[in-house]
């Protein structure tokens, strides 16, 4: 059951995308990137509709875990990436894309990367959707 209707969630997504300077005009995307964008957007809108994602200010989101068991917290703040996030993505010790993704998410949230080993897949999908949209635009 949704807490927020689709139209409101879509407006919240648009506000997030504008604040984080995420490109959303799919007519300018490569054809192979449109599906990835739409999947990520759908996951994020679903999180808004479920009341799990909130725009705090122009640089910060608050995410409420769908399955917070064993995490020691129920919410995290996700901050718009800074230079350190890009440096983390480019550091030589991380040689695969998924590992880099988790280091970037850790940098954006201020949580250690090993924290995400306990996070449920439903929550991971939303967090990776947020970071993927930012880094791909």
C-alpha positions as CSV (number, residue, x, y, z in Angstrom):
1,X,0.0,0.0,0.0
2,X,1.4,3.4,-1.0
3,X,1.7,6.2,1.4
4,X,2.2,8.8,-1.3
5,X,0.4,8.9,-4.6
6,X,2.4,8.5,-7.9
7,X,2.0,12.1,-9.0
8,X,3.4,13.4,-5.8
9,X,6.3,10.9,-5.8
10,X,7.0,11.8,-9.4
11,X,7.2,15.5,-8.5
12,X,9.6,14.5,-5.6
13,X,11.8,12.6,-8.0
14,X,11.9,15.6,-10.3
15,X,12.9,17.9,-7.4
16,X,15.6,15.4,-6.4
17,X,16.9,15.2,-10.1
18,X,16.9,19.0,-10.5
19,X,18.7,19.5,-7.1
20,X,21.3,16.9,-7.9
21,X,21.6,18.0,-11.6
22,X,20.6,14.6,-12.9
23,X,19.7,14.6,-16.6
24,X,16.2,13.2,-17.1
25,X,15.4,14.0,-20.8
26,X,15.7,10.5,-22.2
27,X,15.4,11.8,-25.8
28,X,19.1,12.9,-25.4
29,X,20.2,9.5,-24.0
30,X,21.8,6.7,-25.9
31,X,19.2,4.1,-26.6
32,X,20.9,1.5,-24.4
33,X,20.8,3.9,-21.4
34,X,17.1,4.7,-21.5
35,X,16.0,1.3,-19.9
36,X,18.6,1.7,-17.1
37,X,17.4,5.2,-16.4
38,X,13.7,4.2,-16.3
39,X,14.5,1.2,-14.0
40,X,16.4,3.4,-11.5
41,X,13.7,6.1,-11.7
42,X,11.0,3.5,-11.0
43,X,12.8,2.2,-8.0
44,X,13.3,5.7,-6.6
45,X,9.7,6.7,-7.2
46,X,8.5,3.4,-5.5
47,X,10.6,4.4,-2.4
48,X,9.0,7.8,-2.4
49,X,5.5,6.2,-2.7
50,X,6.3,3.8,0.2
51,X,7.4,6.7,2.4
52,X,11.0,5.4,2.5
53,X,12.7,8.3,0.7
54,X,12.4,12.0,1.5
55,X,14.0,15.1,0.1
56,X,15.5,16.9,3.2
57,X,17.2,19.8,1.3
58,X,18.8,20.4,-2.0
59,X,21.8,18.2,-1.2
60,X,20.4,15.6,1.1
61,X,17.9,12.7,1.0
62,X,16.8,10.6,4.0
63,X,16.2,6.9,3.3
64,X,14.3,4.6,5.7
65,X,15.3,1.0,5.4
66,X,12.5,-1.4,4.3
67,X,14.2,-4.1,6.4
68,X,16.3,-2.5,9.1
69,X,16.9,-5.7,11.2
70,X,20.5,-6.1,12.3
71,X,21.6,-2.6,11.0
72,X,21.6,-0.7,14.2
73,X,19.6,2.2,12.5
74,X,16.4,2.6,10.6
75,X,17.4,5.6,8.4
76,X,20.4,7.1,6.7
77,X,21.1,10.4,5.1
78,X,22.4,10.3,1.5
79,X,24.3,13.4,0.5
80,X,25.0,14.7,-3.0
81,X,28.4,13.4,-4.0
82,X,31.5,15.5,-3.5
83,X,35.0,15.2,-4.8
84,X,35.8,12.5,-2.2
85,X,33.1,10.3,-3.7
86,X,34.7,10.6,-7.1
87,X,38.1,9.9,-5.7
88,X,36.8,6.8,-4.0
89,X,35.4,5.6,-7.3
90,X,38.8,6.1,-9.0
91,X,41.0,4.6,-6.4
92,X,43.1,1.7,-7.6
93,X,42.2,-0.8,-4.9
94,X,38.7,-1.4,-6.2
95,X,38.8,-3.2,-9.4
96,X,35.2,-4.1,-10.2
97,X,32.2,-1.9,-10.8
98,X,30.0,-3.3,-8.0
99,X,32.7,-2.8,-5.4
100,X,33.2,0.8,-6.6
101,X,29.5,1.3,-6.3
102,X,29.4,0.3,-2.6
103,X,32.4,2.5,-1.8
104,X,30.6,5.4,-3.5
105,X,27.4,4.7,-1.5
106,X,29.5,4.5,1.7
107,X,31.0,7.9,0.9
108,X,27.6,9.4,0.1
109,X,26.1,8.1,3.4
110,X,29.0,8.3,5.8
111,X,28.6,4.6,6.7
112,X,31.5,2.2,6.4
113,X,31.4,0.0,3.3
114,X,31.1,-3.2,5.3
115,X,27.7,-1.8,6.8
116,X,26.2,-2.6,3.4
117,X,26.9,-6.3,3.7
118,X,24.0,-6.5,6.1
119,X,21.6,-4.4,4.1
120,X,18.7,-6.2,2.5
121,X,18.6,-6.5,-1.3
122,X,15.4,-4.3,-1.6
123,X,17.2,-1.5,0.1
124,X,20.4,-2.0,-1.9
125,X,18.5,-1.7,-5.2
126,X,17.2,1.7,-4.1
127,X,20.5,2.9,-2.9
128,X,22.3,1.8,-6.1
129,X,19.6,3.4,-8.2
130,X,20.2,6.8,-6.6
131,X,24.0,6.5,-7.0
132,X,23.7,5.1,-10.6
133,X,21.5,8.0,-11.7
134,X,23.9,10.6,-10.3
135,X,27.0,9.1,-11.8
136,X,25.6,8.3,-15.1
137,X,24.2,11.7,-15.9
